Amino acid sequence: MLTRTRAAEGLVEEVLKQNLCVGCGACLIHCPYFKRHKGRISPIDQCNLPEGECYNYCTRTHMDLDAINQKIFGLPYGSSELGVVRDVFMAQSADSAIHSRGQDGGVITTLLITAMEEGLIDVAVLTKMSGDKSPGGFLAQNREEVLQGAGNSYELGFALEAFDLIPRGSDQKVGMVGLPCQVQALSKMKLNPPLNKVNVRNVKLVLGLFCGWAFSPREFHQFLGESTDLSQVIKFDIPHHPADTFDIYSELGVRSFKLDQVRRFINPSCSYCLDMTSEFADVSVGSGRRVLGWNTVVVRSETGAALVELAKKKGMLVTQPLPEDSLSHLKKASMNKKKR
């Protein structure tokens, strides 16, 4: 671990200059020295603050998986393909408005809205696409704002920067939606709470997304903009095998690119990630694979289990068993990422 006086210098030399930034946004929280510009983190001034902790919370610096798992779940980090698991099943939103705007089954959006309406959280940190469909951290405070964050951009999202919008000293109960790398950064904060940043004890709910890789925003966004009017885009999607395409849905129809055309834009840092299913979240959610309109859901914590049951009781969520072959494929894909 670097001393705090060398934190910013270490982050620049060991992560940013090596093109290893994952775009989690942790280094942007209450920091006047790093800013996000055109899909990248850049230092705008030299920092020697003793309370600087950007290096320690970056997911590309040392991460004690065993200590984090003990902190989150009270268990050592094991050899399971999926991490700590209480239950695995398929689900979809029973709310047609949510289902139509969410990705696949709309489960993440449903759980967030349920938690907010029941007073379990006051605000939600998530990623929202702007008018040109570039993603960034966003703080949602009601149902409609949560719906604005529905969908997937497949680019680095900098979700944690939205913690900067929560006033210091606030006692608001916070929920968060993030990719595995973003959940990891928050988990490092929980393990060693920040001295002068967000009060992570106020984070009451963490919903994680499945992720194999993400695109580098600057290069990929430029590629998309050369052939697509991004202001007209409704959503992005990567259909399941054997489709092998990246699809763009807009007012004019669907435009597809072969995955081989866009793989060159995958963020280099993704090759260092061992977590496909957001193993440190309360609930992790991915696609339903061959079953369209459904999500695969992994419940990990007591908090997550209680929220899922509440959403089902309110008639917000419909569930069904996950087919054994789908679970087997998920475990295999997750283990392959760990091995790589």
Secondary structure, DSSP 8 states (H G I E B T S, - for coil): ---GGGHHHHHIIIIITTT------GGGTT-SSEEEETTEEEE-S----TT--HHHH-TTS---HHHHHHHHHSS---S-SSSS-SEEEEEEES-HHHHHHSSTT-HHHHHHHHHHHTTS-SEEEEEEE-TTS-EEEEEE-SHHHHHHT-S---B---GGGGGGGS-TT----EEEEE-HHHHHHHHHHHHS--SSS--GGGEEEEEEE--S--B-HHHHHHHHHTTS-GGGEEEEE---TT--EEEEEETTEEEEEEHHHHGGGB-GGGGG---SS-TTSSEEEEE-TTSTT-EEEEE-SHHHHHHHHHHHHTT-EEEE---HHHHHHHHHHHHHHHH-
